[in-house]
């Protein structure tokens, strides 16, 4: 990956094909190494005690076509990588008992790596289940051959996706609940206002068995906030990942719902504006954090130094652990996430590429196994750290996939093109009122 290193003033030089493929391949290793080969579950993070994350499983599934297209594995052997988790979810305990794997077609956020049962009394998660389904549907679109294994993939995906009772997830209301726990019932929060749950509604609306009624999408959009920030107009959401995760799967270029038609934009252009606002926030650095600048930005939900208050250079700083940070209105504690910068590559390559080049020089593991460490904080001094400041000790399964999939969408549009062929995604977009473009 040495070509990523700038020579003199060539930060803006385009990366070579080899640069992109090497970063992508290094990042992909996470899903190969942090997987239980018996059931296909993916560890949430590189902590030996960490459970599986169903969102990480979904992102790993979505990455399998990339593994094949990049010749990491042969297609003839790849279906087994898909079938292991699909068969696991088909056969795993499913019901209201507190140690099941899922209920009503949805799955618990975190599962034991070996048994696949619920851990930590976590929630039955609608958003994490949506990412799991998106990965499954990607594989169903890719594995389209008339072989026994590939037919089984398509059958299992249809059955598992069709089992999700999206109407139950409304809990009698107008918007989808964040989730449910067997001990206490539904979580008293629903998905409203622009964020990563755009995918939840599109998959729910497209369900062939328990489709969300169209008015639920109206409820989701009802608290949208259109803002002008730094001279740019956009549908606002603070953490950068919220402008990316639905876009991993769906090509929003040129397709518009009623809200975007009214504002003369689309969700792809909106994410481009959000990326530029993040860069401008880094350049202005209103809270005077160390390191921020034109080539150091990326505020999102990510790991942080920990929940503590310190006085740094005469300023009292509040640091956070894993937290949803946002720009420009905060919260912000000086923590930057390289992965979220790479995930904006399709939206604004002209500012992402120089930023990635600058971050390669910060000794964040870009050339090592699993690629970039997900987050760092130059304001939080850590004397024993090789850099002198805090760098997360972990890689996270949900941070790897956006790098892999967005590099591929930037290069070839592979995932976007696959999901254009998914009838459920197309149905969901149309029921949400999307028109124009490739639809």
Secondary structure, 3 states (H helix, E strand, C coil): CHHHCCCCCCCCCCCCHHHHHHHHHHHHHHHHHCECCCCCCEECECCCCCCEEHHHHHHHHHHHHHHHHCCCCCHHHHHHHHHHHHHHHHHCCECCCCCCCEECCEEECEECCCCCCECCCCCEEHHHHHHHHHHHHHHHHHCCCCCHHHHHHHHHHHHHHHHCCCCHHHCCCCCCECEEECCCEECCCECCCCCCCHHHHHHHHCCCCCCCCCHHHHHHHCCCCEEEECCEEEECCCCHHHHCHHHHCCCCCCCECHHHHHCCCCHHHHHHHHHHHHHHHHHHCCCCCCCCECCECCCCEECCCCCEEEEECCEEEEECCCEECCCCCCCCCCEECHHHHHCCCCCCHHHHHHHHHHHHCCCCCCCCCCCCCCCEEEEEECCCCCCCEEECCCCEHHHHHHHHHHHHHHHCCHHHHHHHCCHHHHHHHHHCCCECCCC
